[in-house]
Amino acid sequence: MSDAQRFYDDLAPEYEAIFVDWDKGMRWQGELIAGLLGPAPDPVLDVAAGMGTQALGLALRGLKVRARDLSPALVERGRRQAERLGVPVAFEVADMRVAQAADAGRYGTVIGFDNALVHLLTDRELGAALGAARQALRPGGRFLTSLRDYDALVTDRPALDPPRLLGSAPARRLVLQVWTWAPDGKSYQLDHIVLREAPGGWQGHTRRTTCRALLRAELEQAARAAGFTSLEWIPPERSGYYQPIFVAGLA
């Protein structure tokens, strides 16, 4: 089991805890991302679907979506959400680094949102994931991903992602991340903490993974090497999303 799979399998039972309102957020993301996809965007392949935050939101907008994730626990949760919502999204356990022959030229859009690529710790892994996305796209297709602004973060190397206090007393939850940077600044150990308010005090759980501080130039270089011919960054102030969005297209 990989480090990333272990992390997300552990997070799966309380995945909604990191959102103010997961259902509302899922619908908002679907509306926002659908507006960025352009003409003839589907079918859509989500290669880092989690429990469907983007995939289900897009399906509710009428797009045809297939959802994949490395975590079996999150995939199972996604299947249950798709059934609850009545949308025909097929959820599968899969590794974004592995190209599937049946995908070749099948999709109009491939997505992997919410900082998903930082779990690809080497250039080889990143190249494999982008190559698999490239293979899955038909001519004119696009790959979209969102990423923290590591070009800025590597300068300051913050030790703490700002904590968020969510919900209402007496059942609040505090969500925070502690970052321990590698000496070379190219990666960091992430301790993800969720504390829940209880009658006897705050109780919680910590899970740990390693993330790559993926720079824009590194992602652009990997995308070009994978065969993408047009590259674009959409900043939050333009997209309305909370992370910069990278768009790689094919002629």
C-alpha positions, 0 to 999 in steps of 0.5 A: 500500500502506498503512502498516499493510499494509506493516508486517504483510506484513513481520511475516508470515514471523516472526509466531509469533516474538512468541508463546511458543507460537503454536499453544497461544496460538491455542487459549487465545484461542479458548477464552477468547473463545468464553466471552465471546460469549454465546448464538447468537454465530455466524457470526463475522466476524474483521475483523483476523484476521492469520494466525488467532490468534482465528479459528482458535481459535474454529473449533476450538471449533466456531464458524463463522468467516470471517477477513479481514485487510488483509495478503495475506501474513498471509491466505496464512499463515492459509489454510495454518494452516486447512488444517493444522488441518482447520478450514473457515475462509475467509480473505480479504484485506479492509479493515475500513473498507469495508462489504461488501453481502453482509455485511449482517445476516449475522453474530452477532459481529464481532471485531477483537482485539489492538489492531487499531483503533489503525491507524485514525488518524482519526475518519473511519477509525474510524467507517467500520470500526465502521459496517461492523461494525454493518452486518454484524451481525444484531439482537442481534449484538455487536462485540468488540475488545481495546485497550491501556489508552491512558487510562493510557498517554498520561499516562506516554507510555512509550518502551519496551514491556517486552522479552520474552525467549522460547524457550531458548538457543541459539535465543532471541528478544528481542521489543520495541517502541520508542515515539516519541510525537507531541507531542500524545500522540494517536499514536506511532511504533512500532518493532517489533524481533525479535532472534534468537540466533545463533552469532555474536551476536544478529541481527534486524529492525525494522519501523515503523508509526504507531499511534493512542493510542485513548482509551476515550471516543473509541471509545465515541463512535464506536460510538454514532455507528455505531448501537451501543446498548449498550457495555461494557468488560471488564477483564483481571482479569475476562476473563483476557485481556491487554488490556481488551475493548470490547463494543458491542451491538445491540438 
